[in-house]
Amino acid sequence: MTEENRRENVRSSVQRGEQELTLAKNALRDGFPHAVISHAYFACFHHAMALLFSEGLQAKSHSGVAHLVNIHFVRTGRLSPRLLQLLSHQQKDRETADYDVLVPFTEDMAHEAIEDARRFALACRALLQGIV
């Protein structure tokens, strides 16, 4: 991966993460809390991918993203362990929201998912200053 490609991948991932956060807010406004949960996770996921791209890394799976974020950002002290827990929690909730139609997600849960995604995105963008 060239330096130019790395920077473009970071920018594109952040942009996609921001789009997902907007979609989450729109889904909340429109009364679809289960969709909020999915979009909030993908907002986090794409910001996490941006972090990995900033280091020239690329994961092969969703769990691989969390694993590499843990190794390269949490263990090095650049990202709070709480934020990694948030990413993992968002992933679990997204899978439930997408595949288990019997589990209800409330408006309060949707608000919390958006706030968590916003917090995660802010932390990632702070680490990406100078690239994005």
Backbone bond lengths (Angstrom), bond angles and torsions (degrees), N, CA, C in turn:
res aa  C-N    CA-C-N  psi(-1)  N-CA   C-N-CA  omega(-1)  CA-C   N-CA-C  phi
1 M - - - 1.460 - - 1.524 107.82 -
2 T 1.322 116.12 122.35 1.457 120.18 178.23 1.528 109.74 -74.58
3 E 1.316 115.17 164.19 1.467 120.30 177.60 1.524 110.63 -59.50
4 E 1.326 116.57 -41.10 1.463 120.67 179.38 1.533 110.52 -64.00
5 N 1.324 117.35 -44.16 1.470 121.10 177.82 1.524 111.36 -63.29
6 R 1.324 115.97 -41.27 1.464 120.55 179.30 1.519 110.38 -59.21
7 R 1.312 116.67 -48.09 1.468 120.75 -179.65 1.532 111.43 -64.41
8 E 1.317 117.54 -40.86 1.465 120.85 178.90 1.521 110.70 -65.60
9 N 1.315 117.63 -40.48 1.465 120.90 176.91 1.519 111.69 -62.97
10 V 1.323 116.52 -40.15 1.472 120.44 177.53 1.520 109.68 -62.77
11 R 1.320 116.77 -50.67 1.471 120.71 -178.36 1.532 111.22 -60.92
12 S 1.314 116.94 -44.52 1.467 120.67 -179.69 1.521 111.64 -64.12
13 S 1.312 117.07 -39.08 1.470 120.32 179.58 1.520 111.38 -68.15
14 V 1.318 117.19 -41.01 1.468 120.20 176.92 1.522 109.91 -63.60
15 Q 1.327 116.58 -44.32 1.465 120.10 178.76 1.527 110.55 -59.87
16 R 1.311 117.72 -43.87 1.473 121.01 178.81 1.522 110.16 -64.37
17 G 1.325 117.62 -40.96 1.462 120.73 176.96 1.518 112.11 -60.07
18 E 1.331 116.34 -40.92 1.464 120.44 178.42 1.523 110.96 -66.96
19 Q 1.327 116.88 -38.01 1.457 120.14 176.54 1.532 110.70 -62.89
20 E 1.318 117.07 -42.01 1.461 120.81 178.92 1.524 111.20 -64.07
21 L 1.324 117.24 -37.13 1.463 120.28 177.42 1.530 110.05 -65.49
22 T 1.306 117.63 -40.73 1.465 121.40 175.85 1.527 110.61 -62.58
23 L 1.330 117.06 -44.01 1.467 120.59 177.91 1.529 111.11 -61.21
24 A 1.330 117.19 -37.63 1.471 120.60 177.59 1.526 110.07 -62.24
25 K 1.323 117.07 -44.79 1.463 121.00 179.57 1.531 110.86 -63.82
26 N 1.326 116.14 -40.30 1.461 119.72 178.34 1.524 111.29 -65.62
27 A 1.309 117.25 -39.91 1.468 120.90 178.89 1.528 110.35 -64.87
28 L 1.326 117.47 -36.82 1.467 120.60 176.39 1.527 109.94 -64.31
29 R 1.312 115.86 -47.10 1.467 121.13 178.72 1.527 111.02 -57.62
30 D 1.326 116.47 -37.93 1.460 121.57 -176.12 1.530 113.43 -87.37
31 G 1.335 117.05 -0.32 1.460 120.54 174.82 1.516 115.73 84.02
32 F 1.336 117.55 31.60 1.465 121.74 178.94 1.532 110.60 -119.43
33 P 1.337 117.08 76.01 1.467 119.10 -175.31 1.532 113.89 -61.49
34 H 1.339 118.21 -33.19 1.466 118.96 178.80 1.534 110.63 -64.90
35 A 1.314 117.95 -34.94 1.469 121.45 177.46 1.524 110.54 -70.31
36 V 1.329 116.88 -33.86 1.465 121.24 175.76 1.522 109.27 -57.36
37 I 1.325 116.02 -46.41 1.454 121.25 -176.93 1.530 110.27 -59.19
38 S 1.309 116.72 -45.08 1.463 121.20 -179.76 1.526 111.19 -64.95
39 H 1.310 117.41 -48.72 1.463 120.47 -178.82 1.532 111.65 -66.19
40 A 1.314 117.81 -36.27 1.468 120.58 178.42 1.529 110.14 -62.74
41 Y 1.332 116.46 -42.41 1.467 119.02 177.32 1.517 110.29 -61.30
42 F 1.336 117.50 -47.28 1.459 119.08 -177.45 1.527 112.01 -66.90
43 A 1.317 118.30 -26.51 1.468 120.25 171.86 1.533 109.22 -61.90
44 C 1.321 116.83 -45.34 1.467 121.14 177.43 1.526 111.05 -65.40
45 F 1.318 115.74 -46.87 1.463 121.32 -177.78 1.532 111.39 -55.74
46 H 1.320 116.98 -48.09 1.463 119.43 -177.43 1.523 111.77 -69.39
47 H 1.324 117.79 -33.53 1.470 119.14 174.32 1.529 110.35 -67.73
48 A 1.322 117.23 -38.12 1.468 120.37 176.53 1.525 110.65 -64.22
49 M 1.331 116.46 -39.92 1.466 120.10 176.69 1.530 110.23 -61.44
50 A 1.320 117.18 -38.46 1.464 120.75 177.89 1.528 110.34 -60.36
51 L 1.329 116.37 -42.31 1.467 119.38 176.76 1.522 110.55 -58.27
52 L 1.318 115.77 -47.16 1.465 119.26 -178.83 1.521 111.32 -63.31
53 F 1.328 117.34 -44.57 1.461 120.36 178.17 1.528 110.95 -59.07
54 S 1.339 116.67 -35.10 1.468 119.83 -179.75 1.518 112.06 -61.95
55 E 1.321 116.27 -22.30 1.463 122.03 178.28 1.531 111.75 -102.27
56 G 1.320 116.93 5.62 1.454 120.55 -178.04 1.523 113.18 75.96
57 L 1.329 116.73 21.74 1.461 122.57 -177.42 1.520 110.47 -106.12
58 Q 1.326 115.08 155.06 1.452 120.51 176.32 1.525 107.80 -147.81
59 A 1.318 116.70 129.84 1.464 122.25 179.51 1.522 110.10 -92.46
60 K 1.328 115.40 155.43 1.467 120.71 179.77 1.517 112.85 -99.04
61 S 1.335 117.71 -6.34 1.464 121.18 -177.92 1.518 109.15 -153.20
62 H 1.323 115.23 169.05 1.465 119.65 177.70 1.525 110.19 -64.47
63 S 1.321 117.44 -43.50 1.464 119.52 178.76 1.530 110.17 -66.86
64 G 1.333 116.67 -30.64 1.456 120.32 176.45 1.520 112.36 -65.07
65 V 1.322 116.58 -33.81 1.466 120.53 176.20 1.525 109.59 -60.89
66 A 1.323 116.43 -50.40 1.475 120.27 179.92 1.528 110.69 -61.12
67 H 1.315 116.47 -41.22 1.467 120.72 -179.59 1.531 111.20 -61.67
68 L 1.324 116.60 -47.69 1.463 119.69 -179.66 1.526 112.23 -68.83
69 V 1.324 117.71 -35.93 1.465 120.04 175.14 1.529 109.39 -62.06
70 N 1.313 116.25 -41.08 1.472 120.04 177.71 1.529 110.77 -59.85
71 I 1.303 116.98 -50.59 1.471 120.98 -176.48 1.525 112.15 -65.06
72 H 1.325 116.86 -47.41 1.464 120.48 -169.74 1.532 114.96 -93.78
73 F 1.329 117.31 -15.06 1.466 118.48 -177.67 1.518 113.59 -124.90
74 V 1.321 118.24 -41.00 1.468 119.81 -179.42 1.522 110.66 -77.45
75 R 1.325 116.66 -52.62 1.469 120.04 -178.55 1.515 113.13 -63.40
76 T 1.316 117.57 -24.25 1.465 121.35 177.88 1.528 111.96 -87.30
77 G 1.337 116.25 -2.28 1.459 120.51 176.80 1.516 115.10 83.47
78 R 1.330 117.17 6.53 1.465 118.67 -178.62 1.518 113.19 -84.46
79 L 1.330 116.56 -20.35 1.463 121.27 -179.57 1.521 108.57 -134.34
80 S 1.301 116.26 138.20 1.456 121.92 -178.30 1.532 111.78 -65.11
81 P 1.330 117.80 138.68 1.471 120.09 173.75 1.522 111.83 -56.80
82 R 1.306 117.47 -30.51 1.465 121.60 178.26 1.529 111.02 -60.88
83 L 1.323 116.44 -36.27 1.466 119.42 179.60 1.530 111.22 -71.30
84 L 1.317 117.17 -33.41 1.467 119.23 174.99 1.526 109.90 -66.86
85 Q 1.317 117.22 -40.22 1.469 120.98 175.85 1.523 110.12 -61.24
86 L 1.309 116.39 -40.09 1.466 121.37 178.26 1.527 110.25 -61.12
87 L 1.329 117.41 -44.52 1.463 121.24 178.82 1.526 110.50 -60.81
88 S 1.313 117.04 -45.37 1.466 121.00 -179.99 1.522 111.65 -64.76
89 H 1.312 116.65 -40.12 1.469 121.48 178.26 1.531 110.11 -64.76
90 Q 1.327 116.03 -42.94 1.467 120.20 178.93 1.536 110.14 -62.18
91 Q 1.335 117.11 -39.37 1.464 120.17 -179.97 1.530 110.73 -64.56
92 K 1.320 117.02 -44.46 1.473 121.51 179.04 1.528 110.22 -61.59
93 D 1.325 116.90 -46.11 1.465 120.29 179.43 1.527 111.33 -64.49
94 R 1.326 117.73 -37.83 1.463 120.99 178.73 1.521 110.59 -61.90
95 E 1.316 116.61 -43.98 1.462 119.67 179.17 1.529 110.81 -62.48
96 T 1.323 116.41 -40.73 1.464 120.59 177.68 1.526 110.35 -64.50
97 A 1.324 116.37 -47.38 1.473 120.57 -178.26 1.525 111.83 -62.90
98 D 1.314 116.51 -36.47 1.469 119.94 -176.95 1.522 113.20 -79.95
99 Y 1.332 117.41 -29.95 1.470 119.09 -170.03 1.521 115.69 -118.02
100 D 1.320 118.79 -15.80 1.462 120.41 -177.53 1.526 109.28 -116.32
101 V 1.322 116.12 94.80 1.464 121.03 -174.55 1.523 112.84 -70.32
102 L 1.319 117.61 -12.66 1.458 120.03 -178.21 1.525 113.44 -87.04
103 V 1.325 117.55 -10.85 1.465 120.89 179.78 1.518 108.68 -90.84
104 P 1.334 116.95 116.87 1.468 119.23 -179.93 1.531 111.68 -81.94
105 F 1.302 115.73 141.87 1.456 121.89 172.21 1.521 107.23 -115.03
106 T 1.322 116.01 128.40 1.461 121.51 -175.80 1.525 111.03 -90.22
107 E 1.303 114.38 167.70 1.460 120.17 175.95 1.526 110.68 -61.42
108 D 1.334 116.89 -39.68 1.475 120.25 177.63 1.522 111.25 -61.73
109 M 1.327 116.81 -41.33 1.462 120.47 177.94 1.525 110.28 -64.49
110 A 1.310 116.64 -37.71 1.457 121.34 179.04 1.532 110.93 -66.25
111 H 1.332 116.41 -43.13 1.471 120.17 176.20 1.522 110.47 -58.64
112 E 1.314 116.92 -44.84 1.463 121.54 -179.51 1.531 110.87 -63.35
113 A 1.323 117.38 -40.62 1.470 120.89 179.36 1.527 110.94 -62.56
114 I 1.325 116.38 -41.16 1.465 119.87 178.38 1.520 110.60 -65.67
115 E 1.300 116.82 -44.23 1.470 120.01 179.44 1.524 110.77 -62.58
116 D 1.319 117.64 -42.30 1.463 120.98 177.72 1.524 111.05 -62.92
117 A 1.326 117.06 -42.87 1.463 120.70 179.13 1.529 110.62 -64.46
118 R 1.307 116.35 -40.00 1.468 120.63 177.59 1.525 110.86 -61.95
119 R 1.331 116.53 -44.67 1.467 122.02 179.25 1.542 110.40 -62.35
120 F 1.332 116.23 -44.18 1.458 120.62 179.36 1.531 110.53 -63.05
121 A 1.326 116.54 -44.73 1.460 121.33 -179.94 1.530 111.56 -61.69
122 L 1.314 116.70 -42.43 1.473 120.07 179.11 1.514 111.44 -61.82
123 A 1.325 117.03 -42.24 1.463 120.79 179.38 1.528 110.63 -64.21
124 C 1.317 116.68 -41.18 1.465 120.45 178.87 1.517 111.20 -65.53
125 R 1.322 116.05 -45.75 1.470 119.31 -179.31 1.527 111.22 -62.44
126 A 1.325 117.28 -34.37 1.458 120.10 177.46 1.531 110.91 -62.69
127 L 1.333 116.38 -37.61 1.459 120.60 177.98 1.524 112.62 -74.51
128 L 1.304 116.94 -19.04 1.462 122.03 -175.96 1.528 113.24 -99.79
129 Q 1.324 116.94 6.96 1.463 119.52 -179.60 1.527 109.32 -56.88
130 G 1.295 115.06 137.35 1.457 120.45 -177.74 1.520 112.86 94.52
131 I 1.325 116.56 -17.48 1.468 120.38 176.85 1.512 109.50 -104.21
132 V 1.347 115.51 -41.95 1.476 120.49 -176.27 1.514 108.77 -94.46
